[in-house]
């Protein structure tokens, strides 16, 4: 080895070591995040025992499938007592510097200024990473009590211009969070004191061992670009890598991602998703728009950034905003659950499971760990809506969601009508274009094509696509495929070589997912 080669190798080893220390082994975020979040199953009332019990199941059953992050959702600092609610005032635990700390009744290990240190340590010992939900800005209560701002560089009150600065100096009282007006207001990040307050927050989270923050009320209709950028710059300066996820609370459009996506790791592009069909159906347009704008996997804070379709409200869950833990099963039918997982995977959304993992049933487990979906979610490319599909109504029978909580009844209800799945040749001029069917396409790392059909109609529908259009969609060329070897994931059926067109009958709100190996 020459001297020059030795020097280059030494420099490469030093750089690798620095990057490993700075980001950890897996902190270059080249694939969407997976994990578990407490909101769908516990609303805001989860406690330490319940959280760690769920984390243990994630570690033992889901970690092998890439589910790595466990996240405490909102209001972990609020007392769970009569009178407290999502937008109540005066029930939060706040330290002398105006920073929220865990409610000691729900999080007993947090006493004596320990915060989430013991919880994060236990999570890390399980081989997982620890996350928390945060509201943007500063607590209204901290501003009203005019708490002193901490200077983390000195450990003393923040002083500038010959004065000590307080929460009342930096809070923008006329810019409160739209859906939690009694809780939080924006921070004036034009002031160095405002940025010092934010720095004290995120330094505390780093000290607690936080790996992931879900930041709310700074995106969507509450867009606060200055605060997002300020926090992102603070995170870069911390010794501990910390992913940042944005939650809008309300609506998002593609233009809002411009100038933001490079400062974050993932960002929600919809409002909250619950277990009703309308919530799922509205995701098709927004997912299409972000894919068409090439936002999937665009440059982000720690590698790529990922448009997020929200959590998966499956299994045993609760209701939004209530003071009640998991008590009912998801109302989505089996067809609707498959549709949700298929769209989320084809759009490469982060996969954050929301059900109570302590009651994880086989149906839900098999859905969220389906190997084809996870492969698509992590490793596919060219993900986009595929517009060249045709459809025709084949049944007027309505398929309504079963609201009963008994899992066996739900499974019985979702048995297909007779033999619904099959492939036939179908000419384009024999089919009728229908607005309530959708299709997505993606390519795999071994050259395969993933093609999904979605029936959004309230009746069974036959959906079709010409094989020749597939090649144009994935390559931009007018060369065509002669035939495709076709395997359908949800039936597990191998249809062999298919020529001309792919056509399949799909029940209401259901989907089909094909793995195609095509020949020119």
Secondary structure by P-SEA (a helix, b strand, c coil): ccaaaaaaaaaaaaaaaaaaaaccccccccbbbbbccccccccccccaaaaaaaaaaaaaccccccccbbbbcccccccccccccccccccccccccccccccccccccccccccaaaaaaaaaaacbbbbbbbbccccaaaaaabbbbbcccccccccccccccccccccccccccccccccccccccccaaaaaaaaaaaaaaaaaccccccccccccccccaaaaaaaaaaaaaccbbbbbbbbccccccccccccccccccbbbccccccccaaaaaaaaaaaaaaaaaccccccccccbbbbccccccccbbbbccccccccccccccaaaaaaaaaaaaaaccbbbbccccccccaaaaaaaacaaaaaaacccccccccccbbbbbcccbbbbbbccccaaaaaaaacccccccbbbbbbcccbbbbccbbbbbbccccbbbbbbbbccccbbbbbbbbaaaaaaaaccccccccccccccccccccccccccbbbbbbcccccccccccccc
